[in-house]
């Protein structure tokens, strides 16, 4: 039996997508590239990164982390450990991390963790990516679920929880409101192309819608 090709071999630009289960990572990748990823039938099933190759552009959809209904806590910890190890082992080759959060529920999740005296995994991961020297874009998904009159206030609170100063508009190269459901990803696509341009890889623009 012939071995499957290693999609990571020879990659010239590597983007990883990370985030909790059900925040819309796969939908964002599909809408950005037109490629539909194979995903598990329920959250927590997929433990391995899923790679997609477009020319020498490598996209990696990391397993979703956090609480998953019907998934044991130990398995949730294994997922988190695998994500950390993958990032540590590939930090030098990762050009960009797109961290996806659910803008509608993020602050409620953070509040619950803080009441227990704990730091949410999302915030730990955001800080970890920055500590590893990896360029990060925070895609704040499901903005369609947030009343437009309070959207700026919600985004201000989100950046403050991440240790950034408000208003969020100060960080428009990093913090990008999106709606995968409404296919509102133009700003995210623009930020990704911006990172490609800095790496002198304008030839990869064609893969990002």
Secondary structure, 3 states (H helix, E strand, C coil): CCCCCCCCCCCCEEEEEEEECCCCHHHHHHHHHCCCCCCCCCCCCCCCCEEEEECCEEEEECCCECCCCCCCHHHHHHHHHHHHHHHHHHHHHCCEEEEEEECCCHHHHHHHHHHCCCCCHHHHHHHHHHHCCCCEEEEEECHHHCCCCCHHHHHHHHHHHCCCCCCHHHHCCCEEECECCCCECHHHHHHHHHHHHHCCCHHHHHHCC
